[in-house]
Amino acid sequence: MSADFLRYDCAPLAREERAVLTGRDGTSAASPEVAAEVTALLARVRGEGDGALREFAARFDGVTLDALEVPRAAWRAALEACDPALRAALERAARNIEKAHRAFLPAPVQAEIEPGVTVGRRPEPLACVGVYAPGGRAVYPSSVLMACVPARVAGVREIVLCSPPERATGLPSPLVLAAAELAGASRVFALGGAGAIGAMAFGTASVPRVDRIVGPGNAWVAEAKRQVSGVVGIDSPAGPSELLVLADAVADPRAVARELVAQAEHDPDASSLAVVVGAAAARAVAAALREEAASCERGEIVARSLGARGGVLVADTLAQATDFATRFAPEHLLLVVEDPAAALEAVRDAGAVFLGASSSVAFGDYLSGGNHVLPTAGFARTTSGLSTQDFVRWTQWQRVTSAAAASLAADCALLARAEGLPGHAAAALGAGTKGNR
């Protein structure tokens, strides 16, 4: 990459631009070494249960665990000890997330297909879900809120949270515990990594088996979720954070640069890109990005991220930029253009879209109420961000009146016989006869 962060003209880039620009090609496959190690760890959890989990805590976290579960009193103590201003901010975030996700609650639906034929669907909360909260390079109480609050709003009866213990205390981060208390988690376990995922997927003497596992994590956690996905449900594959900014001549270059730096500071593997309409505007954004990156507090992480997977691309027109965005399918898409609402209509695939410079992605990460657990690596083409929909299953039901049964019976029997299923034909004809009404 050149010193001013200008990288490519986006016009000639084909669908392969994701791998070219970020090193991630739209797959969630781990390296063979990580996959093999995770397979071995999961096998031990399945075979040895709590014993394996205690050994993993000693090996990976440097902690001797007498009990895997964290007492509720420790959560409450963590919340009481929280700085009052920080607690107020967490409470505000929890309120906003709850309000937004109550608005997103799925509702029962039904339709009359023909006279006397009614088909419906009814949402039912999952009985037990597992939430993973990372605790390695950084701690994310916001992710605890983003997962636990929608689950509670959806009506999940038991919400199990796993987060790795800190060496000094043998407990998860106090911020994670405080968020668990605010969010309405049911149980918390001091477990991290692939072992925690295996415990929630298979169940142990201490950890209940869950119906779905959600939440971000490192490569081992992501691979463990992939491997247990045939046993329990999981959310969409999650990788390092991604941001794509579409900007035009009206955009403040420094505001665009700040957004790019904000996402780059997550992780050296994060991807922060801008597509700017016009070469002059793109050069201004690149210059601002150079200055912002040089002065930020997490400069080493930002430099590694932007150097490998960041930068500024040039588009000739806004239509070209929005077409690129749809092909790229980013986790976060920020529209800093003259008419963000019109640009939104032109973009199809993105995890979450932010309209205008004042709609900072940082607000979405914490306070504006939408969910920040979003698909990455191009999976926005096929999956959605976390919501109450992830914590329910649907029961379909049907009602056919006697008169409608008489109307359907002959055609149903024809179709059944065509498929070589005479029993189906007999059942349909029997249901449609007067004597069965």
N, C-alpha and C positions, 0 to 999 in steps of 0.2 A: 504494500500500500504506500502511496506517496505521502509526504509529510503533511499535506493539507487534507488528507482523508478522502480525496476524490478517488473513486475506484473505477467505475464503468459507466458507459452509456447503457441505460437499461433497455433501449430499443431492440438490440439484436439478441438479447438473452432469451433462451427458450425455457421450457419447463424445468430444465436441469439447474436453473439459477440457484435454487435452494442449496443444493450440494456445493455448487461453485462458491457461493457467498458465505455459507455458514458451516460447511462441513457436515451438515445433517441432511440426509436425503429423503426424509419422510418415512423412515423405519424406526422401530424402537429396539432393534436388536442390540444386545450388549456384546462386548468382546467375548471370544470363546473362553478366555480365562475367567472373566467375571461370571459368565453363565455356568461354567463348571463348578466354581466355588459356591455359587448360590444353590445349585442343585444339591451339593453335599450338605450345606447348612440346613436346607429344608428337610432333607432326609433325616437328619439327626433330630430336628424338632419333632417330626412326625413319629419317630421311633422312641425318643427318649423324653420328650415333653419338657417339664420344668427343669430337669437336670441339665439338659443341653442349653437352655436359656441362661441358667446361672453360670455355666462355663463360658458362654459367649460374652456375658457381662464382664466377667473377669478378664477375658482375653482382649476384647475390643474396647471396653470402657474403663478397665482398671478398677472395677468396683465389685465388692463381695455383697451379694444380695441375699439377705435372709428371707425377706418376703418380696415377691415380684410386684404386688399391688401396693399402690401408694394410698395411705389412709386419707380419708376425706378431710380430717383435721389439718393435714399438711396443705391441701388446696386452699382451705379457708385462711390459714395462716399466711400463705403466700399472697392472697388477695388483700388481706388486712395490712400487710407490710408494704404493699405497692405504693409508690409515690402517688399522692392524691391527684396531681394533674394527669399523670399517666393513666391512673385508674379511670378518671373521668373520660379520657380519650377512648380507652378500651370500651367503656360502657356506651359511649356515643356510637362507636363503630358497631357494637352488638345490636343496639336499637335499630340502626339504619339497615343492617343486614337482615334483621328480623322483619322489618317493615317491607323491604323490597321482596323478600322471599315469601312472605304471606301473600303478596300480590301475585306471585308466580305459582301459587298452589294449583296443582291440577284438579279439575272438577269432574264429577261424573257427567257422562254424555249419553244420549240415546237418540235413535232416529227410527221413524216408521219407514221401512223399506218398501213394503207394499201394504195395502189395507190388511190389518191384522197381523203383520210381521214386524216386530220391534227388536232391534239389536242395540245393545248398550255396552258401555265400559265403565268400570268402577275402580278408582285408585285405592290401593290398600297399602299402608305403611309397612316397610320391612320391620321384622321383629328386632333385629340386632345388627348394628353396623359397626365397623372398625374404622378409626381415624388414625392416620400416622402423622406425627408432628416431628420434623427434623430437629436435630440438636447438635450438629457438627460445627461447620464453618460459621453458621449464624443460627439464631433462634427466631421463630416466627409465630408469636402468639396470634397474629392476625390470621394465619392459616388455620389455627384452632377454631377461631370464630367462624371463618368461612366454611368450615366443614360441619362443625357441631350445631351451629344455630339453624341452618336449613334442615338438618336431620331432625332436630327437635320440632321445628315448625311443621315438618311433614308428618309428625306423629310417631316417629320411631320410638319404641319402648326402651331400648337399651343402647346407649352410645358408649363404645369402648375406645379409649384413647391410649395409644402407645407412644412413648417418647423416650429417647435414651437418657440414662442417668448421668449426672455430672460427677466427676471423680471426687470432688470435695465433699459432697453431701450424700451421694448414692440415690439422689432423687432427680427427676427431670428439672429443667430450668424453672425457677420461681415464676417467670413470666408465663410459661406454658401452663403451670398449675393454676395461676390466677385466671388465665383465659378459660381454662377448663371449668372453673367454678362459675364464671360469668356466663359461659355458653350453655351450661346445662348438661355437661357430660355425665354419664352414669358411673363409670369406673375408669381409673387411670392406672397404667402399668409402666414401670421403669424399664422399658425394653426398647431397644433400637435395632436398626438394620434389618437384614433379611430374616433374622430370627423372630423379630416382632411380627413381620408379615406372616411367617409360617405359623406362629402361635395363634394369630387371629383366624387364619384360614382353616387350620386343622383342629384347633382347640387343644388345651392341655388341662391338667388338674386344676390350675389356677386361672387360666385365661379362657373365656368362653369362645366357642366357635361363632363367627359372625356370618351374615348373609352377603355383605358387600364391604370392600375395603377402599377407602378414598384417602387422598392426601399426597403431597409431594415427598420426594426423597432423593437420595443419591443414586448412582448407577446400580448399586446392589439392591436397594429398595425397589427401584423400577423393574429390575429383572425378576426379583422375587414376586412382585405383583403379576408380572407377565406369566410366570411359571405356575402360579396358583389360580390363574383366571379360569381354569376348567373346574375348579372346586368351589370358588366363590366369585361373585361379581366384583369388578373393579371399575374405577373411573377411567377416563381416557388416559392413554399413555402420556406421561409428563416428563419433560426434560428441562434443560436450562431456559431461563427467561428469554423472550423474544419481543422486540418492538420494531415496527415499521411505521415511519412517519411519512405522510404525503404532504408536501409543502409547495406553495407557489410564491409569487412575488409579494403577496401581502403578508407573508409570515415573517415574524421577528426571528432572524437567524439565531440569536442567543437563546431564545425560548426553545427552539427546536433542539439546539445543542444540549441544553439542560435536560430535556427529556431523554435524549440518547444516553447521556452520562448516567442518569438515574437508573436506567435498566442495566447498563453495562456494569454498574457497581455490584450487582447481585453476585456475579460469578465470572471467572475467566472464560467460561464456555458460553456466556450469554451473548445474544446477537442483537445489535442495535444498528439499524439501517434507516437512512432517509432517502426517499426518492423526491427530487426537487425539480420543478418545472422551470427550465431555463438554465443555461450554463452560468450566467452571472449570479443568479440567486443561489445556485448550488455552491459556487465558490465562496459566497458569503457564509453559508451554513458550515462549510468545511473549515473555514478560518475560525469561526466561533467555536466549533467543536474542538479544534486544536487548543484554544485558550482555556475552555472549560475543563477539558481533560487534564491539562497541565496543572490546574489549580485545585482539583477536587481532593477530598480527604482520603478516599480509597483509591489513590492514584495508580498503584501497582496493578490492582485488579482491573481497573478501568482500562489501563493501557494494554494489558494482555487481551482483554475482551475486544476492544475496538481494533487492535492490531490484527487479530485473527478473524473476527466475524462482524466487524462494524464498518461504518463509512458512509459516504454520500454518493448517490447515483444521480445521473442527469436524465430527465425525460424531456421530450420536445413538447408534449401536450399533457393536460390533466387526464385526458382519456387514456393515453399511453400509461400514465402512472397508476390509474385505477385498475387497468387491465393487468399490470404487473402485480398489484396487490392481491387481486383475486387468484392469480396463478401461484403466488407465494404462500397464501393462506397463513398469515402470521397469528401468533398468540394475541398480541395487542396491536391495534391499528389506530394511529392518531392522525386525524384529518385537520391540518392547519392550512386551510385553503379558503378562498373567498366565500364559497357557499358549501359548508360542510354537509348540510342536509342533502343537497343534490349529489355530492360525491358519495355519500352513504348509499344512495339508491343504486349507484353504479358498481358497488363492491358487493360480491356475494359471499366469499369465504373468509372469515376472521373469527378468532375466539371472542374478542370484545372490541368494539369500536368506540372511540372517544372523539366527540365533535367539537373542534375549535381549541385554540391554545389555552383557554381557561379551563378546559376539561382535562386537566393533567392526568396522566396514567397513574400517578402517585395517589390521587384521590380514589381511583378504582382499586388500588392495592389495599387501601385501608378503610375509607370512610363513606364513600358515596352509596354503598348498599349492594351494588352488583357483586358477583363472585369473582375472585381472582384466581381460583383453581381452574385453569383453562388449558385447552389442547395446544401442544407445541409440535414442532417438527413437521408441519404440514397437515396434522390430523384435524385441523379445523375444517378441512374439506368434508369430513365424515362424522365428526363428533362435536359435542357442545361443551360449554363450560358447566361446572358443577351447579346444580340447582335442586329444588325440592323434587324434581322429576327423578333424580338419581336415588331417591330414598323411598320410592313407592314401586309397587308392581301393579299391573292392571288385570282385573278379572273381567272377562267378557261374558255377557249373558244374552239370552235370546228368549223371546216369547212368541209363540205362534198360536193364534186362536183356532178353534175348530173349523170355522169357515175358511180361514187362510190355509189350514192343513189340507182341506179338500182341494183347494186350488193348486197347491204346490205338489201334491202327491204324484201325479202322473209324470210330470217332467222330471221330478227327482228320481223316480224309478227308472226312467229312460237313461239318465246319466249314470246311475249306479250299475245297471246292466251293461252299459257300454264299457265300464271299467271292470267288469267281471265280478261284481259284488252283489249277488242276488239277495243276500240277507239285508243289505241296505235298502234294496228295492221293496222287499216285503215289509220292512219297518215303516217306510214312507207311506206305502199304500194302506197299511193297517192304521196308521195315525190319521189318514185322510178319510176313512170310512165313517159313515154315520153311527155305526154301532160302537165306535170307540170314543164318541164325543160325550 
